[in-house]
Each structure stands twice: as structure tokens, then as C-alpha cells.
Amino acid sequence: MATADGKASSKPAGSSVALVFGASGEQGRAVMEGLVDHGFSKVYGFTRLQENREDVRYLQDALGCLLIQGDIANIEEVEKALKETRADCIFLVTTTELPTEIGQTTGCWNAMEAEFEVIQQFFDVLLKVHKQDGLPRHVVFSTKDNVHQLYHSNNENSNMDWKDLSPMDDGSIVPHYSAKGKGAGYAKQLLQDTPGASGLALTLVTLPFVYSNFLGFFTPLPVSSEQDKHNANQWSISASLGDGSKPLDMMSVSDLSNIIPRIFEQPERYRNQNIRLSACRISMDEIAAHFSDLFGKDVIYNPLLPQEVAALPFPSAPAMAQMCQYLQQCAPPHDMGTTQTILEASHRKPQSFQDWLLTHSDSSAFERVGLDLDAPEISSVVVFGATSPQGRSVIRGLLNDTRKQYTVRAACLDVASDAAKALESLDTERVTLVATNLDDVASCQAAAEGVDGAFLVTDFYQDSAQANVEVEQQHAKNVIDACEAASSIKHLVFSTMDNVEGMMKGHDNNGNKDNNSSIVDAKAKAAAYARTKKLSVTYVILPCYSELFLDMIQRLPVPTPKSSNTSNDADTAKLVLTIPLKNDEKVMCMSVDDLGPAVSNIFDSYQVYAGHEIGLVTDFVSVSEIRDMLNVVIQGDDSTDNALETKTVPHDDWVASMTASTSVSHSYMKDLGQIFAYLSHTDAVKKRHSIAKTMKLVPSARPLKLWVEQNKDNPSFREKLGLR
């Protein structure tokens, strides 16, 4: 379907049901994370693994996916899954069961044919089910090149690039590629030739060499006579990928979490396409240099002959040798431009190898071969903005961390204030109050000097910041400069926000008086400033606090007839949740209390998160869903007969009303309202926040429903809900 301007129309993710075959593998898991984050209404995963597996529990408990245990080779189980889920978006990835005996050069043909048969049967049953129920479906199949077919056709044409690539003893050539490529050809032809198959759309995605290969067959190994990792002074990546200077297409599998949902959202645009994905072109010499730079060890690329790779003492080495030879000598290029275009639609960039390596630097695969960072531990932290909700949460999170005894400096403008003293009372031995003036870089540096880490959140509630938002931006810059200058600071965690001003360009203002979101953009500009510094930083971006929903509940009078003598007192007033969004529009949220454990975990593995921007979120919930969750508490309480209602109000009216009924400043409410207004324009901000990544970072983070349940007996919580 196309719009009037000729552009492909988008299919709303919230109306789609997704089914992922191969759910527990690396690709399937990344895709499921992305489907959840993009708001697909239901996400099913089809896997052979048992429910008690940790990775399966992650998909079920952390992501909230619905898992179906089955074997893709069992056609009855596949048919049942297609029928019962009625999924209209299907992702398929298959595996090749290559021989496990070291040096074996037979049996690969049978493995290739077995995988092809699985793919063939899958598309046969898909077509059968479609003819029965008529449900339109879009299948994205992760495929590879049919190297076996390409080899024979090129040899017939005497193509010299292929002359050195030889079949194995059983006639197979790169079997784990060829099976998928042959299957893709079958699927494409089947859907083209079969009458009545027009309701089935097929998109092929062909991945290049993926970074995670360096966690397996291509892990750098220690170079020594006895392969003693403890005494090694050099590590080598041994492969037959040329002399090391030729750039190869590569990417991170994690990018699929944003690529596949975008393809599903625009089925007509990507129908019948084979998208050859690539994040970058990078040489093996550059790969080795990145390993050396990160680990501080001598890592080299060791170019081998194909027969030398085939003789390595690893299962499937002959197939890997063929793959290397194909990639460096024969493979057609992949499409970096299309890959970037798809990701840019989600305001993402492809993950670089350097970033991927940093993220996986603590992998057991590297530790086993003696590659580890040995980063200095962070055990003391200064918290700037200590008396703010975020600052308090971070201090509690550090104090509650059982892995180490953090000492905390709470940087406060007024150490004699009740808020500061409350922080000190959390642990008088481990919390020290430090008088800090954010207008003064020297004062900030004095607070930072001598501690290992720093957390920064600027506090808009300070009078000086409210008077001029540039003051808040300058406060952040002063702390950043102080942390860079302090000799002891190893890492800064900066709580920033999205650049709404920049992302709003091209959108109308929806009737609001202005588009500026000064609080938000001040933090975003300060984050951009931090990126210019020689400072290790992790950027965390919080969504709407779950706690703020309680501040958006107003007690409004119940209209009474003019003749009535009934007064509108507190008992007759109605509770109204006022958010400047429609009832079906979604809000992203997380309890600010869960920030503390997240920051503590970042400090514990700061070398992994350095340079990363982490959009935290536990829920994408509609206004009506928020109302219903709170009503479970209200209507289940004997002290009231009330019920929470919702009311949609224009942005400016909402700002005026909330400012008048709460202690929150007009400027803050204006900015908060502008964020809600922006969310109604586009999903750009939402797609920078990931439930999956949040739950990985802090598994104890509570979804809104659980947060409400846990707080139902909290006196402050009850008071705001009008409960006694």
C-alpha cells in the first residue's frame, strides 16, 4: 500500500502479532527483543529448548514473550503454531547441524540437505495454512548465499575467482550457507508460482560475517609453545580471510532488533527483496588492532591457507575454511546504505565493531584465552544532584549493592538541609555530605577528587536553573569539566534526556504555543558536550517516572444541579487522571527507584557500558491502561466508592491546571507536557528506549503493574489515590 505522495505506508506495530522460529538463538532472541520494544501486540517464540533454561526464562519473564516448545523439523508442530497464533509477522532462522567430529569432511552434504528440507517443509505448510484461513502474512527469512549453486555456475563460465574453492569429499560447499540459500530460492519460487499466494509476502535478509564469530571459531588464541594463556605475550586470530588488508562486510546480530520490526512495519516496501545487510566494511588487521587497543595486549591477524584452517582442531573447521575463502574471494558486496536507511527510521546507527567489542569485553570466551580488561574497581562514588529523586535513588542503590561496600559523597548545595541530612541518615559511616556549588568548577572538582566514579543529574528545581535554563546546562558542563580534571575519576554516569528540539524538526506544534522543551534539551546539549571530553561516560535516559502518574491525579468537583444543596466536598469529588494524550496513546515509564540498581550495575561493569546511551523503560502503557491498573487498587479498597477516570485536555490547559494543583513549577510542567505532545507526533523517542536492555541491566526493575501492587499500602501512595 502506498500513500498519496507515493511513499510506502507503515503498518502499525501495535496491531500485529509476531511469531519467531528459532527464538532462543542469537538472531531469534535479538528479533524478539526488538518486536517487544517496537510494541507488537503479541510476540510468540518457537523453540526446542526447555522452559527451565535461563535464556528461555529471560524471553518469558523479562520480555513477556509467549513461548511455544516445538521442533521446526516437526511439520505438525509448525502447522499448529501458525494456526493457533494467527501471527501475521513471521521471522524464520534455521540452523545447520554440521558434523561434530574434528576434521570430518563427509556428512556436511546430508546436513545441508536436512536443513533445506526443513525450510522447504516450512514454506509448504505456510502456504497450506494460508489457503485455509486466508490470513495475510509477512515472512522475513534470514538466509545466506547458495554457494553450492554459485560455484557450479561460475565454474561453467570459467570464472577465475572461483578456481581455488573446492568441494569437500561429499561434494558440499559452505553447507551452512548453501542450505539457506537453496531454501530461499525454493520459497521465492513457490510463492511466485502458486495461485492464491498473493497474501503471503516474503522478504529475505542476508547477513554478512557477524561480530559474534569472534566469540567462537575466530576468538584470538594465545601464541606460545604450550598455548599457556597466562604466559602468552601475543594472541592471534587465525583465518583464511586474505592477507588482512581487504575490508569485509560485517555487522552485529543485535542490529536485527531494529531492522526486522521496521521491515514488518512496511511490508510492501520490502516485499520480494533480498536485503544484503552490512554495518561496516572492516579488515582483519583493523579487527586485530581494536582487540589490541581495548585489551592492551598484542593481538595480530594470522593469515592461513584454506587447507591450514581446515586442519585446525575444531569441529566444522573444513566448512569454516570454505566460508572464509568464499567471503574474501567470491562473495558479492552487501548493502550498507539500505542497512543504514532502515536503522535511521528508528533513529539508530549500525553498531560498530569497536562498540560491539567493548560491550562484550567481559565475555567468558575472551576470559578463557586470557584476554580481560583488569579494569580498576570503582568503590567510591560522588553523586551530583544528590537530593533529587534520581540522586536519592542512586545513593540507595549503591548502599544496597551487596557485591561491595560503596562509599558515597552526596554533593549538596546546602548540607544542613533536611533533604541532605536524610541522605546522611541512610548510612552515617558510608555517606558523606559535601557542600558543592555547581556554579563553581573548582567546588565541583573538590567534590570529585579522590573518588572513583561520579553520577550526575542536574536539578531543575534549583531556583537559578529555573530562572534560566542555560544555567542548568552550564551546571552539567561544570561537573563534566570537574570530572575530567579530577585525577581519580574513572567513570561518569550522566542522566540526560533526548534532544526533543532536534527531533521535533519537521513536525508541526499541534497547537502548542512553542515546541521548546528547555529542561530536556539542556541535558541533551550537555551530553553532546560530554562526548567531546576525554572522559569515560555512560548516558542513561529515563522515561516518565511511574511516581509522576500519581501527581497527575486531580480531585475535581462533581457537577450538581443548581437546585441541589449538596456541596462538592472531598468525599463527593471525583478522581481524574489528566495526561495530555488520548486514552489509547502510550506512555513509556519506569519507577525512579529502579534507577539506583541500574547505575550500581553500570559502575560494577563500567568498561562494558562506556560510551553507551541506555534508554531505560519498563513499560509502554496507554493512558487507559494506567487508569485501569490504579483502579484495581482503588476499587479493591473498602475506604472509598470512588473510581479513577481519565480526561484528555489540551497541552496548555493541562500545564496551567497541573501547575495550580501541585507544587511543581510551571516551567517543569510545560516541558513535561511538551514531551507528551512530542510522543503523540512520533515514536522516535520511544524507540530509543528498550525494555529488553533495561531488564538485562537491572533484572529487578518493576513493571508498572507490579510497582502499583507493591505500593498499594504505602501511605503517600494511598493519599494521592484518595484512600484512607
Sequence and secondary structure as in RCSB ss.txt:
>XXXX:A:sequence
MATADGKASSKPAGSSVALVFGASGEQGRAVMEGLVDHGFSKVYGFTRLQENREDVRYLQDALGCLLIQGDIANI
EEVEKALKETRADCIFLVTTTELPTEIGQTTGCWNAMEAEFEVIQQFFDVLLKVHKQDGLPRHVVFSTKDNVHQL
YHSNNENSNMDWKDLSPMDDGSIVPHYSAKGKGAGYAKQLLQDTPGASGLALTLVTLPFVYSNFLGFFTPLPVSS
EQDKHNANQWSISASLGDGSKPLDMMSVSDLSNIIPRIFEQPERYRNQNIRLSACRISMDEIAAHFSDLFGKDVI
YNPLLPQEVAALPFPSAPAMAQMCQYLQQCAPPHDMGTTQTILEASHRKPQSFQDWLLTHSDSSAFERVGLDLDA
PEISSVVVFGATSPQGRSVIRGLLNDTRKQYTVRAACLDVASDAAKALESLDTERVTLVATNLDDVASCQAAAEG
VDGAFLVTDFYQDSAQANVEVEQQHAKNVIDACEAASSIKHLVFSTMDNVEGMMKGHDNNGNKDNNSSIVDAKAK
AAAYARTKKLSVTYVILPCYSELFLDMIQRLPVPTPKSSNTSNDADTAKLVLTIPLKNDEKVMCMSVDDLGPAVS
NIFDSYQVYAGHEIGLVTDFVSVSEIRDMLNVVIQGDDSTDNALETKTVPHDDWVASMTASTSVSHSYMKDLGQI
FAYLSHTDAVKKRHSIAKTMKLVPSARPLKLWVEQNKDNPSFREKLGLR
>XXXX:A:secstr
 B TTS B    GGG EEEEETTTSHHHHHHHHHHHHTT SEEEEEESS TTSHHHHIIIIIT  EEEE  TT H
HHHHHHHHHH  SEEEE        STT  SSHHHHHHHHHHHHHHHHHHHHHHHHHH   EEEEEEE   HHHH
HHHHHHTT GGGTT    TTS SSHHHHHHHHHHHHHHHHHHHSTT TTEEEEEEE  EEGGGGGTTT  EE ST
T  TTT S EEEEE STTS S EEEE GGGHHHHHHHHHH HHHHTT EEE  SEEE HHHHHHHHHHHHSS EE
EEE  HHHHHTSSSTTHHHHHHHHHHHHHT     HHHHHHHHHTTT     HHHHHHHTTT HHHHHTT     
    EEEEETTTSHHHHHHHHHHHT SSS  EEEEEES TTSHHHHHHHTT TTTEEEEE  TT HHHHHHHHTT
 SEEEE   TTSHHHHH HHHHHHHHHHHHHHHHH SS  EEEEEE   HHHHTTTS  TT S    HHHHHHHH
HHHHHTTSS  EEEEE  EETTHHHHTEEEE     TT      TTT EEEEE SS TTSEEEEE GGGHHHHHH
HHHHTHHHHTT EEE  SEEEEHHHHHHHHHHHHHT TT    EEEE   HHHHHHHHHHHSSS HHHHHHHHHH
HHHHHH STTGGG  HHHHHHH TT   HHHHHHHHTT HHHHHHTT  
